[in-house]
Amino acid sequence: MTSRGSACSAAVSTMDTTTSNTFSKKRNHHHTNTTTTTTQEEGHDSEVWSTFNHSFKQVQSVLDRNRVLIQQVNDNHQSKVPDNMAKNVALIQELNGNVSKVVSLYSDLSSNFSTAFQYQRNKNSDGERDSRED
């Protein structure tokens, strides 16, 4: 894996550990009504991180493909062979499409993150209200 891919994986892993610890502390601090609620929350947290992980893997796959395409375009250009230069048109079109895919994937990631953050924020504020009612 590339250093960028490793950094991304490390960031996701760190976020996962840090966020899980934070969620656990808050869950333990505010008395959870039932075990079922805790299990559902953990299931939601797991699903969120699984979605993020899958999305980051998709992005990394497209970026890896782009790296190969750019190398092929450079090699074709340096060869100055007319057929190879003509192949660059299709390679650059694929590259352009892949950039659009990455933009879309990051947009989806941003939306998913915002939704998960809002869910967690609402859940925490509901927990604070419940603990004040005790």
VOKOL-264860 format. One record per residue (C-alpha): residue number from 1; residue in one letter; x, z, y. Coordinates in Angstrom, 1 decimal. Example, Ala and Ser with C-alpha at 12.3 -4.5 7.8 and 13.67 -1.06 7.14 Angstrom:
BEGIN
> i|aa|u|w|v
> 1|a|12.3|7.8|-4.5
> 2|s|13.7|7.1|-1.1
% end
This chain:
BEGIN
> i|aa|u|w|v
> 1|m|0.0|0.0|0.0
> 2|t|1.2|-0.7|3.5
> 3|s|2.2|2.0|6.0
> 4|r|-1.0|1.3|7.9
> 5|g|-3.0|1.6|4.7
> 6|s|-1.2|4.8|3.8
> 7|a|-1.8|6.3|7.2
> 8|c|-5.5|5.4|7.0
> 9|s|-5.8|6.9|3.6
> 10|a|-3.9|10.0|4.7
> 11|a|-6.2|10.3|7.8
> 12|v|-9.3|10.0|5.6
> 13|s|-7.9|12.6|3.2
> 14|t|-7.0|15.0|6.0
> 15|m|-10.4|14.5|7.6
> 16|d|-12.1|15.1|4.3
> 17|t|-10.2|18.4|3.6
> 18|t|-10.6|19.6|7.2
> 19|t|-14.2|18.7|7.5
> 20|s|-15.1|20.1|4.0
> 21|n|-13.4|23.4|4.9
> 22|t|-15.2|23.6|8.3
> 23|f|-18.6|22.8|6.6
> 24|s|-17.9|25.4|3.9
> 25|k|-17.1|28.1|6.5
> 26|k|-20.2|27.3|8.5
> 27|r|-22.3|27.2|5.4
> 28|n|-21.0|30.6|4.3
> 29|h|-21.2|32.0|7.8
> 30|h|-24.9|31.1|8.2
> 31|h|-26.8|32.5|5.3
> 32|t|-28.0|29.6|3.2
> 33|n|-31.5|30.0|2.2
> 34|t|-31.1|28.7|-1.4
> 35|t|-28.6|27.3|-3.8
> 36|t|-30.5|24.1|-3.8
> 37|t|-29.9|23.7|0.0
> 38|t|-26.2|24.1|-0.5
> 39|t|-26.1|21.7|-3.4
> 40|q|-28.0|19.1|-1.3
> 41|e|-25.7|19.6|1.6
> 42|e|-22.6|19.2|-0.6
> 43|g|-24.2|16.1|-2.1
> 44|h|-24.8|14.6|1.4
> 45|d|-21.2|15.5|2.4
> 46|s|-19.9|13.8|-0.7
> 47|e|-22.0|10.7|-0.2
> 48|v|-20.8|10.4|3.5
> 49|w|-17.2|10.6|2.5
> 50|s|-17.7|8.2|-0.3
> 51|t|-19.2|5.7|2.1
> 52|f|-16.4|6.1|4.6
> 53|n|-13.8|5.7|1.8
> 54|h|-15.5|2.6|0.5
> 55|s|-15.6|1.1|4.0
> 56|f|-12.0|1.8|4.8
> 57|k|-11.0|0.2|1.5
> 58|q|-13.0|-2.9|2.4
> 59|v|-11.3|-3.1|5.8
> 60|q|-7.9|-2.7|4.2
> 61|s|-8.6|-5.4|1.7
> 62|v|-9.5|-7.9|4.5
> 63|l|-6.5|-6.9|6.5
> 64|d|-4.2|-7.4|3.5
> 65|r|-5.7|-10.9|3.0
> 66|n|-5.1|-11.6|6.7
> 67|r|-1.5|-10.7|6.3
> 68|v|-1.2|-13.2|3.4
> 69|l|-3.0|-15.9|5.5
> 70|i|-0.7|-15.4|8.5
> 71|q|2.4|-15.7|6.3
> 72|q|1.0|-18.9|4.8
> 73|v|0.2|-20.3|8.3
> 74|n|3.8|-19.4|9.4
> 75|d|5.4|-21.0|6.3
> 76|n|3.3|-24.1|6.7
> 77|h|4.2|-24.4|10.4
> 78|q|7.9|-23.9|9.8
> 79|s|7.9|-26.6|7.1
> 80|k|6.7|-29.2|9.6
> 81|v|5.2|-31.1|6.6
> 82|p|2.0|-32.9|7.8
> 83|d|-0.1|-31.9|4.8
> 84|n|0.9|-28.2|5.2
> 85|m|0.1|-28.4|8.9
> 86|a|-3.3|-29.8|8.1
> 87|k|-3.9|-26.9|5.6
> 88|n|-3.4|-24.5|8.5
> 89|v|-6.8|-25.5|10.0
> 90|a|-8.7|-24.0|7.0
> 91|l|-6.3|-21.0|6.8
> 92|i|-6.9|-20.2|10.5
> 93|q|-10.7|-20.6|10.1
> 94|e|-10.6|-18.1|7.2
> 95|l|-8.5|-15.8|9.3
> 96|n|-11.0|-16.0|12.2
> 97|g|-13.9|-15.2|9.8
> 98|n|-12.0|-12.3|8.4
> 99|v|-11.4|-10.9|11.9
> 100|s|-15.2|-11.0|12.4
> 101|k|-15.6|-9.2|9.1
> 102|v|-13.3|-6.4|10.2
> 103|v|-15.1|-6.0|13.5
> 104|s|-18.4|-5.8|11.6
> 105|l|-17.0|-3.2|9.1
> 106|y|-15.6|-1.1|11.9
> 107|s|-19.0|-1.3|13.8
> 108|d|-20.7|-0.1|10.6
> 109|l|-18.2|2.7|10.2
> 110|s|-18.7|3.8|13.8
> 111|s|-22.5|3.8|13.3
> 112|n|-22.2|5.7|10.0
> 113|f|-19.9|8.2|11.5
> 114|s|-22.2|8.8|14.4
> 115|t|-25.2|9.3|12.1
> 116|a|-23.2|11.7|9.9
> 117|f|-22.0|13.6|12.9
> 118|q|-25.5|13.9|14.3
> 119|y|-26.9|15.0|10.9
> 120|q|-24.2|17.7|10.7
> 121|r|-24.8|18.8|14.3
> 122|n|-28.6|19.0|13.7
> 123|k|-28.1|20.9|10.4
> 124|n|-25.8|23.4|12.2
> 125|s|-28.2|24.0|15.0
> 126|d|-31.0|24.5|12.5
> 127|g|-28.8|27.0|10.6
> 128|e|-28.1|28.9|13.8
> 129|r|-31.8|29.1|14.6
> 130|d|-32.5|30.3|11.0
> 131|s|-29.8|33.0|11.2
> 132|r|-31.2|34.3|14.5
> 133|e|-34.7|34.6|12.9
> 134|d|-33.3|37.0|10.3
% end
